[in-house]
Amino acid sequence: MFIRPLHRVLACLFSLSLLTLGAQAQEWRRSEAGVTLNDVFMTSATSGWVVGEGGVIRRTTDGGATWQFQSSGTSEPLYEVFFLNGTTGWVAGGNSAGQILRTTDAGATWQVATISSGPVVMYGLHFIDASTGWAVGGYPTGIYKTTNGGVTWTAQTAGTSQALNDVHFTDASTGWAVGDVGTLLK
């Protein structure tokens, strides 16, 4: 069984918020989610999303004081969430088959993307603008690119057989992917 990178699991086992206690100290506050959460993405100090097992997507608009469920349309685990702004975002996940979901209405609705050459469990994704993004996964290994906002995804050569867990691009031609057994691709 694949275990997510430790930093994500620890960061997202439960929703955490910082509370300011006077001007001197800060502490973490726990908010029960009921399921294992795998990733969190905040677009501002008050607005953000968490994703997790069982297709869970939750959104906060009050800095994490409360979290509202959003219907993902899947029961597959969701591993990463990424938003460009307060309305446009994507989620990577899947179990036996990879899934990428996208929203253009702050998560009120999520659409499933078409992925060529599947199935690949999707663990990470990153966009540089509203059109261009990459997603990575494993079992079998995959790197996928979209140029239409995540509606369709096309396979790229991965150069490794190791599962890829995350990806980040600084521009349209420079990116990194990391994965199992110390895999680091540029």
N, CA, C and O of each residue as an XYZ file, in Angstrom:
744
protein
N       0.845     -1.185      0.000
C       0.000      0.000      0.000
C       0.886      1.242      0.000
O       1.851      1.315      0.761
N       0.574      2.191     -0.823
C       1.340      3.424     -0.915
C       0.991      4.339      0.251
O      -0.184      4.511      0.576
N       2.004      4.928      0.882
C       1.782      5.880      1.966
C       2.187      7.256      1.473
O       3.288      7.433      0.952
N       1.308      8.230      1.634
C       1.557      9.594      1.176
C       2.782     10.169      1.864
O       3.136      9.723      2.955
N       3.440     11.151      1.254
C       4.580     11.799      1.884
C       4.224     12.280      3.287
O       3.149     12.832      3.520
N       5.144     12.057      4.204
C       4.895     12.317      5.613
C       4.477     13.756      5.888
O       3.615     13.978      6.738
N       5.055     14.744      5.202
C       4.696     16.139      5.484
C       3.226     16.418      5.196
O       2.601     17.205      5.907
N       2.666     15.793      4.175
C       1.253     16.018      3.864
C       0.351     15.332      4.867
O      -0.647     15.901      5.308
N       0.705     14.100      5.230
C      -0.134     13.362      6.173
C      -0.161     14.080      7.512
O      -1.227     14.266      8.097
N       1.010     14.486      8.001
C       1.065     15.175      9.284
C       0.345     16.515      9.236
O      -0.335     16.899     10.188
N       0.499     17.218      8.131
C      -0.122     18.533      8.019
C      -1.631     18.463      7.899
O      -2.331     19.419      8.233
N      -2.138     17.325      7.419
C      -3.559     17.280      7.095
C      -4.350     16.192      7.795
O      -5.490     15.939      7.404
N      -3.803     15.531      8.815
C      -4.599     14.533      9.523
C      -5.855     15.165     10.096
O      -6.887     14.505     10.210
N      -5.777     16.385     10.441
C      -6.936     17.148     10.853
C      -6.715     18.586     10.442
O      -5.576     19.026     10.284
N      -7.784     19.306     10.272
C      -7.701     20.699      9.844
C      -7.131     21.518     10.986
O      -7.578     21.418     12.128
N      -6.132     22.330     10.657
C      -5.488     23.126     11.680
C      -5.611     24.606     11.342
O      -5.559     25.004     10.178
N      -5.774     25.402     12.380
C      -5.829     26.844     12.207
C      -4.957     27.499     13.263
O      -4.832     26.982     14.374
N      -4.354     28.630     12.928
C      -3.603     29.393     13.906
C      -4.521     30.380     14.592
O      -5.292     31.084     13.940
N      -4.438     30.429     15.895
C      -5.165     31.422     16.678
C      -4.153     32.389     17.272
O      -3.133     31.953     17.806
N      -4.399     33.643     17.196
C      -3.522     34.609     17.815
C      -3.979     34.822     19.244
O      -5.129     35.184     19.491
N      -3.089     34.600     20.168
C      -3.376     34.790     21.584
C      -2.578     35.995     22.051
O      -1.412     35.871     22.426
N      -3.204     37.148     22.026
C      -2.495     38.375     22.345
C      -1.469     38.643     21.265
O      -1.611     38.163     20.140
N      -0.455     39.389     21.585
C       0.594     39.691     20.628
C       1.795     38.781     20.813
O       2.761     38.875     20.056
N       1.753     37.882     21.827
C       2.939     37.137     22.207
C       2.979     35.697     21.704
O       4.036     35.237     21.272
N       1.864     34.974     21.746
C       1.918     33.540     21.485
C       0.895     33.123     20.434
O      -0.104     33.803     20.201
N       1.180     31.985     19.809
C       0.247     31.382     18.876
C       0.147     29.909     19.220
O       1.106     29.328     19.728
N      -0.998     29.293     18.951
C      -1.140     27.855     19.151
C      -1.951     27.262     18.019
O      -2.692     27.968     17.336
N      -1.806     25.957     17.824
C      -2.580     25.232     16.825
C      -3.900     24.814     17.448
O      -3.958     24.422     18.613
N      -4.945     24.904     16.663
C      -6.262     24.471     17.114
C      -6.702     23.324     16.217
O      -6.492     23.368     15.005
N      -7.304     22.313     16.794
C      -7.726     21.128     16.055
C      -9.200     21.238     15.700
O     -10.018     21.658     16.518
N      -9.528     20.855     14.472
C     -10.903     20.811     14.008
C     -11.141     19.427     13.438
O     -10.549     19.077     12.417
N     -11.985     18.636     14.061
C     -12.225     17.263     13.618
C     -12.869     17.232     12.239
O     -13.815     17.975     11.975
N     -12.364     16.384     11.370
C     -12.916     16.244     10.029
C     -13.632     14.913      9.849
O     -14.475     14.790      8.960
N     -13.319     13.915     10.668
C     -13.977     12.622     10.579
C     -13.324     11.637      9.632
O     -13.629     10.446      9.693
N     -12.426     12.095      8.748
C     -11.701     11.225      7.817
C     -10.265     11.726      7.718
O      -9.950     12.837      8.144
N      -9.403     10.890      7.151
C      -8.027     11.312      6.910
C      -8.014     12.353      5.801
O      -8.554     12.130      4.718
N      -7.400     13.477      6.081
C      -7.258     14.547      5.095
C      -5.837     14.510      4.562
O      -4.896     14.289      5.325
N      -5.665     14.725      3.257
C      -4.369     14.597      2.615
C      -3.725     15.906      2.189
O      -2.505     15.968      2.038
N      -4.516     16.952      1.994
C      -3.917     18.200      1.540
C      -4.823     19.368      1.905
O      -6.032     19.211      2.076
N      -4.217     20.530      2.018
C      -4.935     21.775      2.293
C      -4.374     22.846      1.367
O      -3.174     22.870      1.097
N      -5.241     23.734      0.879
C      -4.806     24.844      0.046
C      -5.627     26.062      0.421
O      -6.857     26.028      0.361
N      -4.963     27.129      0.803
C      -5.623     28.376      1.183
C      -5.349     29.418      0.099
O      -4.203     29.599     -0.311
N      -6.396     30.104     -0.367
C      -6.227     31.171     -1.345
C      -6.127     32.529     -0.667
O      -5.745     33.517     -1.294
N      -6.472     32.574      0.616
C      -6.349     33.791      1.421
C      -6.331     33.364      2.885
O      -6.350     32.170      3.185
N      -6.296     34.320      3.784
C      -6.310     33.999      5.211
C      -7.643     33.414      5.656
O      -7.718     32.786      6.712
N      -8.689     33.610      4.872
C     -10.009     33.133      5.263
C     -10.582     32.037      4.379
O     -11.480     31.319      4.817
N     -10.098     31.881      3.153
C     -10.715     30.959      2.199
C      -9.764     29.832      1.809
O      -8.614     30.077      1.443
N     -10.260     28.579      1.892
C      -9.429     27.452      1.518
C     -10.206     26.155      1.430
O     -11.403     26.109      1.714
N      -9.506     25.094      1.029
C     -10.104     23.780      0.836
C      -9.203     22.716      1.431
O      -7.987     22.893      1.493
N      -9.793     21.609      1.871
C      -9.073     20.411      2.243
C      -9.673     19.254      1.451
O     -10.855     19.274      1.106
N      -8.841     18.233      1.161
C      -9.306     17.037      0.463
C      -8.800     15.820      1.200
O      -7.792     15.875      1.905
N      -9.525     14.697      1.027
C      -9.103     13.497      1.727
C      -9.745     12.234      1.230
O     -10.270     12.157      0.119
N      -9.684     11.239      2.098
C     -10.197      9.908      1.791
C     -11.693      9.963      1.527
O     -12.394     10.845      2.025
N     -12.170      9.010      0.738
C     -13.601      8.903      0.461
C     -14.159     10.021     -0.404
O     -15.369     10.247     -0.412
N     -13.292     10.730     -1.138
C     -13.756     11.810     -2.005
C     -14.127     13.081     -1.273
O     -14.839     13.925     -1.818
N     -13.652     13.232     -0.036
C     -14.014     14.396      0.775
C     -13.359     15.666      0.260
O     -12.146     15.719      0.053
N     -14.184     16.688      0.058
C     -13.729     18.055     -0.184
C     -14.491     18.935      0.793
O     -15.720     18.885      0.858
N     -13.757     19.740      1.552
C     -14.388     20.685      2.467
C     -13.793     22.063      2.213
O     -12.623     22.197      1.857
N     -14.631     23.090      2.404
C     -14.216     24.476      2.147
C     -14.477     25.335      3.378
O     -15.479     25.167      4.073
N     -13.555     26.258      3.630
C     -13.758     27.248      4.677
C     -13.767     28.641      4.064
O     -13.038     28.918      3.111
N     -14.589     29.501      4.616
C     -14.594     30.913      4.205
C     -14.395     31.812      5.417
O     -14.505     33.034      5.325
N     -14.097     31.182      6.567
C     -13.905     31.956      7.798
C     -12.594     31.588      8.499
O     -12.520     31.558      9.727
N     -11.570     31.313      7.704
C     -10.253     31.048      8.259
C     -10.137     29.717      8.979
O      -9.232     29.537      9.793
N     -11.023     28.789      8.702
C     -10.950     27.470      9.302
C     -11.799     27.275     10.536
O     -11.772     26.201     11.137
N     -12.555     28.289     10.930
C     -13.445     28.127     12.090
C     -14.521     27.093     11.784
O     -14.888     26.304     12.655
N     -15.030     27.090     10.550
C     -16.003     26.088     10.115
C     -15.611     25.608      8.716
O     -14.968     26.326      7.951
N     -16.018     24.372      8.402
C     -15.729     23.760      7.106
C     -17.010     23.179      6.547
O     -17.690     22.415      7.231
N     -17.356     23.529      5.304
C     -18.555     23.024      4.644
C     -18.154     21.935      3.651
O     -17.165     22.068      2.930
N     -18.942     20.852      3.626
C     -18.709     19.786      2.658
C     -19.085     20.257      1.268
O     -20.066     20.981      1.093
N     -18.296     19.839      0.268
C     -18.615     20.053     -1.130
C     -18.694     18.679     -1.787
O     -17.897     17.796     -1.469
N     -19.625     18.492     -2.678
C     -19.796     17.207     -3.341
C     -18.763     17.042     -4.446
O     -18.755     17.805     -5.412
N     -17.889     16.044     -4.304
C     -16.859     15.795     -5.306
C     -17.366     14.898     -6.423
O     -16.810     14.900     -7.521
N     -18.421     14.128     -6.154
C     -18.932     13.191     -7.139
C     -18.145     11.898     -7.210
O     -18.365     11.090     -8.112
N     -17.220     11.686     -6.261
C     -16.432     10.459     -6.237
C     -16.288      9.981     -4.800
O     -16.403     10.760     -3.854
N     -16.036      8.691     -4.656
C     -15.720      8.143     -3.337
C     -14.253      7.730     -3.273
O     -13.805      7.154     -2.281
N     -13.511      8.027     -4.333
C     -12.080      7.721     -4.387
C     -11.315      8.674     -3.464
O     -11.781      9.784     -3.208
N     -10.143      8.255     -2.960
C      -9.331      9.169     -2.151
C      -8.834     10.337     -2.998
O      -8.521     10.171     -4.177
N      -8.767     11.505     -2.393
C      -8.257     12.703     -3.052
C      -6.973     13.115     -2.331
O      -6.946     13.215     -1.105
N      -5.908     13.352     -3.106
C      -4.586     13.547     -2.523
C      -4.070     14.977     -2.545
O      -3.317     15.369     -1.653
N      -4.454     15.763     -3.538
C      -3.940     17.134     -3.594
C      -4.991     18.072     -4.151
O      -5.780     17.699     -5.018
N      -4.991     19.312     -3.635
C      -5.885     20.362     -4.102
C      -5.029     21.573     -4.459
O      -4.081     21.902     -3.746
N      -5.369     22.237     -5.572
C      -4.626     23.410     -6.032
C      -5.605     24.406     -6.620
O      -6.424     24.052     -7.467
N      -5.524     25.652     -6.175
C      -6.361     26.721     -6.704
C      -5.489     27.844     -7.236
O      -4.469     28.189     -6.640
N      -5.906     28.422     -8.384
C      -5.237     29.610     -8.927
C      -5.747     30.871     -8.247
O      -5.006     31.836     -8.058
N      -7.023     30.849     -7.883
C      -7.669     32.008     -7.281
C      -8.850     31.486     -6.464
O      -8.920     30.285     -6.204
N      -9.747     32.320     -6.068
C     -10.860     31.904     -5.236
C     -11.932     31.089     -5.925
O     -12.836     30.586     -5.258
N     -11.861     30.940     -7.253
C     -12.900     30.192     -7.958
C     -12.392     29.016     -8.784
O     -13.117     28.035     -8.948
N     -11.180     29.082     -9.306
C     -10.681     28.072    -10.230
C      -9.678     27.161     -9.554
O      -8.629     27.607     -9.090
N     -10.018     25.839     -9.499
C      -9.134     24.898     -8.835
C      -9.267     23.482     -9.359
O     -10.171     23.164    -10.132
N      -8.340     22.636     -8.917
C      -8.268     21.248     -9.346
C      -7.936     20.361     -8.155
O      -7.335     20.804     -7.177
N      -8.338     19.098     -8.259
C      -8.043     18.104     -7.237
C      -7.526     16.859     -7.939
O      -8.070     16.446     -8.963
N      -6.460     16.251     -7.379
C      -5.898     15.006     -7.916
C      -6.188     13.875     -6.956
O      -6.138     14.055     -5.740
N      -6.496     12.696     -7.507
C      -6.742     11.550     -6.641
C      -6.975     10.284     -7.411
O      -6.507     10.113     -8.536
N      -7.708      9.404     -6.779
C      -8.028      8.117     -7.369
C      -7.439      6.994     -6.563
O      -6.638      7.213     -5.655
N      -7.836      5.799     -6.898
C      -7.322      4.617     -6.230
C      -6.942      3.599     -7.290
O      -5.758      3.423     -7.579
N      -7.903      2.939     -7.861
C      -7.610      1.982     -8.925
C      -7.469      2.688    -10.271
O      -6.839      2.158    -11.186
N      -8.047      3.869    -10.395
C      -7.927      4.684    -11.598
C      -7.748      6.131    -11.172
O      -8.372      6.584    -10.212
N      -6.903      6.848    -11.880
C      -6.660      8.236    -11.526
C      -7.837      9.135    -11.835
O      -8.603      8.895    -12.769
N      -7.961     10.170    -11.035
C      -9.004     11.165    -11.270
C      -8.434     12.556    -11.068
O      -7.628     12.790    -10.168
N      -8.863     13.468    -11.917
C      -8.596     14.885    -11.727
C      -9.939     15.584    -11.838
O     -10.666     15.420    -12.818
N     -10.251     16.357    -10.827
C     -11.495     17.122    -10.796
C     -11.151     18.588    -10.962
O     -10.081     19.033    -10.548
N     -12.070     19.349    -11.574
C     -11.850     20.788    -11.706
C     -13.128     21.543    -11.400
O     -14.239     21.059    -11.617
N     -12.928     22.755    -10.884
C     -14.049     23.638    -10.593
C     -13.724     25.034    -11.102
O     -12.566     25.449    -11.122
N     -14.755     25.744    -11.509
C     -14.599     27.153    -11.886
C     -15.577     28.010    -11.095
O     -15.760     29.192    -11.387
N     -16.210     27.398    -10.081
C     -17.182     28.127     -9.258
C     -16.932     27.915     -7.760
O     -17.869     27.753     -6.979
N     -15.656     27.920     -7.378
C     -15.236     27.799     -5.981
C     -15.633     26.465     -5.352
O     -15.733     26.360     -4.130
N     -15.856     25.459     -6.173
C     -16.171     24.134     -5.661
C     -17.644     23.839     -5.516
O     -18.002     22.775     -5.011
N     -18.516     24.744     -5.941
C     -19.950     24.443     -5.908
C     -20.232     23.219     -6.777
O     -21.086     22.397     -6.442
N     -19.507     23.102     -7.902
C     -19.585     21.909     -8.752
C     -18.167     21.505     -9.149
O     -17.284     22.349     -9.300
N     -17.971     20.203     -9.314
C     -16.686     19.644     -9.737
C     -16.925     18.768    -10.957
O     -17.856     17.961    -10.964
N     -16.094     18.914    -11.996
C     -16.184     18.102    -13.205
C     -14.977     17.164    -13.259
O     -13.867     17.548    -12.892
N     -15.204     15.934    -13.718
C     -14.135     14.961    -13.878
C     -13.460     15.193    -15.224
O     -14.138     15.320    -16.244
N     -12.137     15.248    -15.236
C     -11.374     15.470    -16.461
C     -11.141     14.159    -17.195
O     -11.227     13.080    -16.609
N     -10.848     14.265    -18.470
C     -10.489     13.126    -19.298
C      -8.974     12.972    -19.289
O      -8.242     13.919    -19.572
N      -8.506     11.751    -18.957
C      -7.075     11.486    -18.881
C      -6.728     10.432    -19.922
O      -7.314      9.349    -19.935
N      -5.767     10.750    -20.804
C      -5.333      9.763    -21.795
C      -4.410      8.749    -21.144
O      -3.754      9.062    -20.151
N      -4.349      7.552    -21.679
C      -3.405      6.520    -21.252
C      -3.541      6.121    -19.791
O      -2.538      5.770    -19.170
N      -4.731      6.157    -19.218
C      -4.926      5.781    -17.820
C      -4.894      4.282    -17.668
O      -4.648      3.609    -18.669
N      -5.121      3.694    -16.505
C      -5.340      4.442    -15.273
C      -4.041      4.709    -14.523
O      -3.174      3.838    -14.453
N      -3.907      5.863    -13.984
C      -2.792      6.239    -13.121
C      -3.385      6.942    -11.918
O      -4.179      7.870    -12.070
N      -3.009      6.510    -10.723
C      -3.450      7.196     -9.513
C      -2.737      8.539     -9.459
O      -1.507      8.585     -9.487
N      -3.487      9.627     -9.382
C      -2.906     10.972     -9.405
C      -2.645     11.469     -7.983
O      -3.555     11.533     -7.156
N      -1.369     11.823     -7.713
C      -0.989     12.273     -6.379
C      -0.729     13.771     -6.283
O      -0.917     14.351     -5.214
N      -0.304     14.409     -7.360
C       0.033     15.824     -7.281
C      -0.283     16.543     -8.569
O      -0.341     15.932     -9.636
N      -0.489     17.858     -8.466
C      -0.704     18.672     -9.653
C      -0.315     20.111     -9.380
O      -0.254     20.554     -8.233
N      -0.050     20.832    -10.468
C       0.338     22.245    -10.367
C      -0.020     22.943    -11.677
O       0.165     22.390    -12.761
N      -0.533     24.164    -11.559
C      -0.868     24.993    -12.720
C      -0.048     26.263    -12.688
O       0.234     26.809    -11.621
N       0.339     26.740    -13.891
C       1.040     28.024    -13.961
C       0.101     29.142    -14.391
O       0.402     30.320    -14.194
N      -1.047     28.773    -14.984
C      -2.080     29.736    -15.342
C      -3.392     28.963    -15.512
O      -3.435     27.761    -15.249
N      -4.423     29.614    -15.932
C      -5.742     28.971    -16.019
C      -5.815     27.888    -17.091
O      -6.752     27.089    -17.085
N      -4.854     27.840    -18.009
C      -4.865     26.847    -19.086
C      -3.883     25.703    -18.885
O      -4.214     24.549    -19.155
N      -2.674     26.010    -18.414
C      -1.565     25.060    -18.442
C      -1.234     24.501    -17.065
O      -0.989     25.238    -16.110
N      -1.236     23.156    -16.995
C      -0.894     22.494    -15.747
C      -0.367     21.094    -15.978
O      -0.458     20.552    -17.079
N       0.192     20.512    -14.913
C       0.738     19.167    -14.945
C       0.207     18.391    -13.757
O      -0.073     18.959    -12.702
N       0.072     17.084    -13.939
C      -0.319     16.183    -12.860
C       0.618     14.982    -12.897
O       1.076     14.565    -13.961
N       0.896     14.431    -11.708
C       1.783     13.276    -11.615
C       1.135     12.193    -10.769
O       0.253     12.456     -9.952
N       1.599     10.964    -10.987
C       1.041      9.856    -10.231
C       1.900      8.621    -10.305
O       3.091      8.678    -10.613
N       1.269      7.502    -10.015
C       2.008      6.258     -9.992
C       1.128      5.062    -10.205
O      -0.101      5.130    -10.174
N       1.820      3.948    -10.427
C       1.179      2.633    -10.535
C       0.249      2.529    -11.724
O      -0.940      2.315    -11.487
N       0.651      2.654    -12.963
C       2.011      2.941    -13.405
C       2.326      4.441    -13.320
O       1.432      5.277    -13.190
N       3.617      4.748    -13.396
C       4.082      6.129    -13.285
C       3.510      6.974    -14.415
O       3.377      6.506    -15.546
N       3.169      8.234    -14.098
C       2.662      9.106    -15.138
C       2.911     10.570    -14.876
O       2.844     11.039    -13.740
N       3.198     11.283    -15.944
C       3.210     12.747    -15.951
C       2.236     13.147    -17.053
O       2.337     12.676    -18.186
N       1.300     14.015    -16.711
C       0.278     14.446    -17.663
C       0.258     15.956    -17.726
O       0.511     16.636    -16.731
N      -0.045     16.478    -18.907
C      -0.102     17.931    -19.120
C      -1.454     18.290    -19.719
O      -2.019     17.541    -20.516
N      -1.960     19.452    -19.317
C      -3.166     20.012    -19.911
C      -2.856     21.407    -20.433
O      -2.051     22.135    -19.854
N      -3.500     21.767    -21.527
C      -3.371     23.127    -22.062
C      -4.753     23.756    -22.236
O      -4.891     24.818    -22.843
N      -5.779     23.083    -21.694
C      -7.141     23.620    -21.803
C      -7.831     23.697    -20.431
O      -9.030     23.448    -20.304
N      -7.050     24.042    -19.432
C      -7.617     24.268    -18.110
C      -7.959     23.014    -17.344
O      -8.675     23.081    -16.344
N      -7.471     21.879    -17.784
C      -7.728     20.640    -17.070
C      -8.907     19.857    -17.581
O      -9.341     18.908    -16.928
N      -9.443     20.227    -18.737
C     -10.543     19.460    -19.324
C     -10.022     18.120    -19.811
O     -10.624     17.082    -19.534
N      -8.890     18.131    -20.548
C      -8.251     16.896    -21.001
C      -6.775     16.930    -20.622
O      -6.177     17.998    -20.491
N      -6.195     15.737    -20.449
C      -4.808     15.570    -20.026
C      -4.124     14.599    -20.971
O      -4.702     13.576    -21.339
N      -2.881     14.914    -21.370
C      -2.113     14.090    -22.286
C      -0.846     13.594    -21.586
O      -0.162     14.359    -20.906
N      -0.543     12.302    -21.761
C       0.633     11.699    -21.140
C       1.914     12.282    -21.705
O       2.004     12.582    -22.896
N       2.915     12.440    -20.827
C       4.259     12.831    -21.212
C       5.212     11.732    -20.748
O       4.851     10.924    -19.892
N       6.416     11.694    -21.299
C       7.395     10.700    -20.892
C       7.905     11.021    -19.499
O       8.376     12.129    -19.242
N       7.811     10.046    -18.598
C       8.201     10.272    -17.205
C       9.695     10.078    -16.981
O      10.278     10.771    -16.148
N      10.329      9.157    -17.697
C      11.754      8.935    -17.506
C      12.081      8.137    -16.255
O      13.247      8.052    -15.868
N      11.083      7.554    -15.618
C      11.281      6.735    -14.427
C      10.120      5.758    -14.297
O       9.047      5.970    -14.862
N      10.347      4.703    -13.557
C       9.253      3.775    -13.261
C       8.740      3.967    -11.842
O       7.804      3.288    -11.419
N       9.352      4.893    -11.104
C       8.938      5.168     -9.727
C       7.673      6.034     -9.708
O       7.469      6.878    -10.581
N       6.842      5.812     -8.710
C       5.659      6.660     -8.533
C       6.097      8.089     -8.266
O       7.068      8.324     -7.547
N       5.380      9.043     -8.848
C       5.660     10.464     -8.635
C       4.588     11.028     -7.712
O       3.398     10.784     -7.914
N       5.011     11.788     -6.692
C       4.110     12.244     -5.642
C       3.720     13.712     -5.723
O       2.666     14.101     -5.220
N       4.561     14.533     -6.353
C       4.233     15.953     -6.431
C       4.992     16.586     -7.581
O       5.994     16.049     -8.054
N       4.499     17.742     -8.028
C       5.086     18.454     -9.155
C       4.934     19.952     -8.922
O       3.954     20.402     -8.327
N       5.912     20.718     -9.396
C       5.836     22.181     -9.298
C       6.560     22.789    -10.498
O       7.679     22.394    -10.824
N       5.914     23.748    -11.146
C       6.500     24.466    -12.276
C       6.637     25.942    -11.933
O       5.775     26.517    -11.268
N       7.738     26.555    -12.397
C       7.925     27.996    -12.220
C       7.516     28.763    -13.459
O       7.190     29.948    -13.380
N       7.530     28.089    -14.621
C       7.059     28.669    -15.880
C       6.732     27.512    -16.813
O       6.804     26.355    -16.400
N       6.375     27.796    -18.053
C       5.900     26.758    -18.976
C       6.957     25.723    -19.349
O       6.614     24.666    -19.878
N       8.233     26.002    -19.084
C       9.268     25.044    -19.490
C      10.147     24.544    -18.342
O      11.034     23.725    -18.581
N       9.937     25.001    -17.117
C      10.784     24.584    -16.004
C       9.937     24.041    -14.872
O       9.133     24.751    -14.268
N      10.140     22.753    -14.599
C       9.382     22.122    -13.532
C      10.139     20.978    -12.891
O      11.119     20.478    -13.444
N       9.674     20.565    -11.709
C      10.264     19.478    -10.959
C       9.165     18.530    -10.522
O       8.039     18.938    -10.238
N       9.520     17.250    -10.475
C       8.616     16.235     -9.944
C       9.413     15.386     -8.973
O      10.588     15.106     -9.210
N       8.783     14.972     -7.874
C       9.452     14.147     -6.884
C       8.631     12.882     -6.673
O       7.419     12.862     -6.884
N       9.337     11.811     -6.245
C       8.632     10.557     -6.052
C       9.366      9.571     -5.189
O      10.295      9.909     -4.455
N       8.918      8.332     -5.300
C       9.441      7.238     -4.483
C      10.942      7.030     -4.720
O      11.477      7.384     -5.770
N      11.597      6.451     -3.726
C      12.995      6.056     -3.762
C      13.902      7.230     -4.162
O      14.863      7.043     -4.908
N      13.601      8.421     -3.674
C      14.435      9.584     -3.927
C      14.357     10.137     -5.337
O      15.250     10.875     -5.754
N      13.322      9.804     -6.075
C      13.204     10.286     -7.453
C      13.004     11.791     -7.468
O      12.117     12.315     -6.794
N      13.829     12.482     -8.239
C      13.729     13.920     -8.429
C      13.979     14.200     -9.913
O      15.084     13.999    -10.416
N      12.942     14.663    -10.597
C      13.027     14.935    -12.029
C      12.933     16.434    -12.283
O      12.229     17.141    -11.562
N      13.631     16.922    -13.297
C      13.524     18.328    -13.717
C      13.295     18.354    -15.212
O      13.173     19.429    -15.799
